[in-house]
Structure formats: structure tokens, C-alpha cells
Amino acid sequence: MDDLINLYPFKLHLSEGIGGGFLRPKTDASLLNFDQYDAFHIAGYGINLTGALQISFFNSFFVQMEYKGGFINMPNVRTTKFDTDKASQHFFFAQNNIVFGGNFHFGQKMNKGKV
């Protein structure tokens, strides 16, 4: 998290991130009178970028505006127990979040320099 403005009691922070991973769905599908097949398997991957602005008040409360966008590619979605039966999909997505929260510290504060 990067500090942009620090004028007590307000602070403005910027955070950014990148993510990705494999998608391992459990597809609960019944198709054309075949038995239901819902085993976990790797069906594809997803990647995303995230950016957020956070305004904090009195070092305890904050409001955060976040934007996330990414891409999902699933070329191997199993539909039956047979390896040849599969579906595929790919799409882009976008998500906006507004988060209200607080940071509360419980217990004793540790003094730096003392053992």
C-alpha cells in the first residue's frame, strides 16, 4: 500500500495488485440421460488486475474504493464421465467494490527498543 497524502486525521492510500490461478470447478451436470458427473478437475485459468484507493480517518476507520478486472478461460469443462464430452467458455469480467471498515488493536502496544 502506497501513502499518497498524510494530513492527520486523514490519509489517502493507493494499492494495486495482480493475480492469477487455475480454475478447478466441480460441474454439477446431468446431460442427455447420462449419469451425473461432478468430479473436480482443472478446466482452465484466470488472471486479474486490481487497483484501490483507501481514505482512512483517525488511523482507525476507512473507506476503500476498489476496481478489479480480468479474464477467465475454461477450454475443458467436463459434462459427463467421458473425456471427449466437454464444454468451453471464456470471458472478461469487471467488479467494483466499496468497503467500509475499521482497524482496531487489542492488547498492549510493544515499545521498540525494549526487550
Residue, then its C-alpha position, 0 to 999 in steps of 0.5 A: m500500500d502506497d501513502l499518497i497524502n498524510l494530513y492527520p486525521f486523514k490519509l489517502h492510500l493507493s494499492e494495486g495488485i495482480g493475480g492469477g490461478f487455475l480454475r478447478p470447478k466441480t460441474d454439477a451436470s446431468l446431460l442427455n440421460f447420462d449419469q451425473y458427473d461432478a468430479f473436480h478437475i482443472a478446466g482452465y485459468g484466470i488472471n486479474l488486475t486490481g487497483a484501490l484507493q483507501i481514505s482512512f480517518f483517525n488511523s482507525f476507520f476507512v473507506q476503500m474504493e476498489y476496481k478489479g478486472g480480468f479474464i477467465n478461460m475454461p477450454n475443458v469443462r467436463t459434462t459427463k464421465f467421458d473425456t471427449d464430452k466437454a464444454s468451453q467458455h471464456f470471458f472478461f469480467a469487471q467488479n467494483n467494490i466499496v468497503f467500509g471498515g475499521n482497524f482496531h488493536f487489542g492488547q498492549k502496544m510493544n515499545k521498540g527498543k525494549v526487550 
